Amino acid sequence: SGGSVRMPASSNSIFALKPTYQRIPAVQTWRAAPGRSHNGPMTRTVRDSALLLQAIAGYDPRDAESNLPSVDDYLAFAQGDIRGLRIAVSYDFGRGFEMDHEALERVREAALLFAKLGCEIVEADPPTLHEPEELEPGVWAYAGDHYAAAEAMIPGFLDLHRDELGPHARPIYETGPNAKAWQARRIIRRNRAFGAEMQSWFRNYDFLLSPVIGPAARIDEIKPRDRSKSVVSFLSPFNHTYNPAASVPFGFHSNGLPLAIQIVGRLRDDVGVLRMAAAIEQANPWGQHWPAMAEDMSLAKL
């Protein structure tokens, strides 16, 4: 803990699946991001994620939004051929986002792998979501969701734990009681328009391949981001558009930390995302590989 270890990225040596929004019902008490957060499994293998989906995905009457068309068999990912699928590859979402060159090289290698497996590879950038300019400095329209979720679990949470909150979380919870409903509604409308734009873009592609992030940063190097400025993220856009996506392990950085690539599918094509990830897993298995840091914590201080 503390500054001596590194914060894990989304899937460092772990397969992380973000299913279609509400594929797994949201009935937990803590849910600080309703309308954006996706319940999903993190496992060592693609098959394990499929097994978990088979067990826990589906409609739950406590969550009306989970009433999606059902999937008969998530294990069907192991069947079928990916040959002929059209894959868009984006290295920066068209925003000139600076990325670690080794992380970008993993994306190029993944694109070459899919090309060898018979997929059509096209360089193309998806639509991007810009933070709205109408947000007041220091006020985040979603802060009300976080504040309400914390208060529902621990009444008086902010007063009890204000001094324990870090520089990223504290401003969110302090502005939560004053979050403006009109701002939240405007952002919801913006997100729905962005989702429609993304689904229209996906008509030309079966999947999107992109980076996830570079090697994990040290905890003491993590800085709160300024939400009043536009920030490129490879992962968060699909929280808003509801597409299924996966962070798939794909090799290691020269510093010994794992790297990953992202695969995004069309809305509700969870089985397809599993199938694409399984193609990578078959060609480049990761389940038995651990970073040296996992076995020798003295390396964490390097």
N, C-alpha and C positions, 0 to 999 in steps of 0.2 A: 504494500500500500504506500501512499504518499508519493513523493516525486522520484523514488528510486526504481519504479517499474513503469512499464509502458501500458497505455490504455489500449485494449484490443479494438481493432477495426471491426467492421461488420461481420466478417466471416473468417478471421485469421485461423486457418486450418479447420474451420467449421463451415459446413454447408448451411447457409441461412436462407430460408424461403419466406418471402412476403407474398402470401396468397392474394387472390382477388379480394378486395375489401369485403369483409363480413362473411367470407367463405367459412371461417371459424367464428362462431358467434362470440359477441363481446358481452359477457355477463359478469365480469369481475367488477369489484367495487372501485378499484383504482383504474381510471381511464382518463388521463389528462388531455387526450387529444381525440375526442369524439368527432367523427367525420373525416379523420385523417389516419389514425393508427390502425394497423393491420395486425391481428393476432396471427402468429405463424411459428413454425418449428425451427429450431437450430439443432442440427444433428451431425454425426460424423459421416453419414453416407446419404445419398439421394434416396435409396430404398427406405431408410429409416424415416425420412420425412414423408414419403408416400404412405407408409404404414400409419404414421401419426395422423395424417389427413384422413385416411380411411376411418380412423377411430373417432376423431373429434370434429370433423367438418360436417356441415349440414344445418338444417333449420332448428332453431331453438325458440320456442314461443316467447321467451323472455327478451328476445332481441328480434324485433320485427324486420330489421334490415338484413337479417341472415336468411331471408326467404328467397334464395337464389335457385336457379335451375340446378338440379342435383347432378353430381358426378357419380356414375356407377362404380368405377374402379380406378382409383389413383395409381394402382400398380400397373395399369395399362401403359404407363410411361415406358416400360421395358419392351413394348411391342411397337412396331412401326418403323419407318425409315425417315431420316431427316433429309435424304437426298432431294434436291430440287427446291428446298425452302429458301426464301429470300431474306437475307439478314442485313439490316442496316448497321453500319459500324460508325460510331461517333467517338472521337477522342477528347473533345472538349465542349460538346453541345453547341459548338459555333460561337462560343463566348470568349475564346482566348484564355481559358482557365489554365493556370500553370499547374502542371502535374509532374510528379517524379518520373524521370525518363524510364526507369526500370518498370514502373507500374504501367506506363504506356506500352512498353515492349511486350508485356504480358498480353495486352489486348491485341496487338499485332499477331502474336503467336496464336492466340485463340482464333483469330480470323483466318489465319492460314490453315489451322486444323479443320475448321468448318468447311473451308474451300476444298480441302482434300477429301472430306466426307461427302462432297457433292453439292454443297450449298452454294447459292449465288450470293456473293458478297458485294455490297454497295456502300460506299461512304456517303452518309447522309446524317444530318443533324435533326433531332426531334425538336418540337416546339419547346420553348423555355418559359418558365414562370418568373415574373419579376415581382418583387415586393412592392406593394402599393405605396405611392408617394404620400397619400393622405394620412399615414400613420404619424402621430405626434412623436417627437423624440422621447425615447424611454418608455413609450407605451406600445405594447404588443397586443393586438386584438384578441389573441388566443389566451392571454394571461388569465382571463376570467375562467376558462376551462380548467387550467392547472390549479388555480386558487380554490375553485369549487370542489375539485376532486380531492384535494388535500383536506379541506375542511370537512368533507363528508366522512372521511376516515378518522380524522383526529380533530374534533371541534376545538377551535382556538389555535389551530396549527401554527399560523403565522406568528402570533404573540408568543407561543411556547418555544418555537424553534427558529425565530428570526436570526439570532446570532450564530446559528449553526449552518445557515445556508451560505453557499459559496457565491463568488462574484457573478456567476452565470444565472443561478437559480433565484437569488434574492430579489433582483429587480422584477422578475416575472411575478413572484408572489406578492410583492409590495404593490405592484400596479394592478393586480388581479381584481381587487374590490372596486376599482374605478374603470374597468374595461367597458368600452362603449358598445352597446348593442348594434348601433347603426354601422360601426366599423366591422363588427363580426359578420353582419348580414352582407355587407358589401364584399367582404373577402369570400364568403360562401358563394356568392354569385360569380365572383371572379374565378373561383376554383372550378365551378361547374362548367363555365365557358372554356376554361383551360382543358378540362377533361374531354369535352366534345372535340376540341381542336386536336388533342392527342389521338383520340379514336379515329378521327378522319385521317390523320397522318399514317396510322398503322394500316390503313387499307392497302397501302403500297408495299408493306413489309410484313413478314411473319414474326420476326423477332428483331430486337435491338441489342447490340453488343456494345458495352462501354466500360470505362474504368469503374472502380469502386472508390478507392482512395489509395494514397501511397502507403508506405509503412506506417504503422501506428505511432502516434506522437506520444512523447512522455506526458504524464499527467500534469507536471508543472509547466509544460509548454502550451497547454490548452488555454486559449483565451476566449472570453465571451465574444460572440459575434454581434456586430451592430445590425440590428434588424431594420434600421432605417435605410440601409444600403442594400442594393441588389447583390445577392450571393449565389454563385453557381453551386449546385449540389447535384451529384450524379444519382443519388438515392431518393431524396425527398420529393421530387416532382411526381413520382408514382404513388406517393401517399395520397396526393390530391386527385390523380386521374384514376386511381383504383386498379390499375393494371397489376397482374402478377409479376413478380420479379424475384430474382435469386442472386445472391452473392456467392460466387463459386470459387473455391480455392484454386489457385493457378500458379504454383511455384513459390519461390522464396526470394526476398530481397537480398542484396549482397551483405546487408547488416544482420542477416539471419532471421528476420521476421517474415512471416507469411504474407503473400499478396493474393488478391482475388480480382476477378472480373465480374461484371454484372450482365445478366441476361434478363431482358424484359419481354413479356409476351403480350399478345392481344388480350383485351378484356375477357376474363373468365377462362383463358386457356392455361389453366394451372398444370394440366397434364403435359402440355407441350413444353412448358418451362422445365418441368422435371425431366422430360425426354432430352432436351438440349443439354441440361446439366449432366445427365447420365452419360451422354456422348463424350463430354470432357472427362468425366470420372473414369470411363473405360480406357481412354487414351492416356490419361495422366492421373492415376489413382493417388489420392491424398490421405486416405483413412488411417494409414499406419505411419504417416510422417509427422513428426513433431519438431518445432523449432528448438534449437539448442538451448534457448533461454528457458524453455519449459522444464528442462532437466537440470540446468545449472543456473540458479537465480543470480549468481555473482555476475553473470553476463548482462543482467538488467541495468547495471550501473555504468556500462560502457557508453 
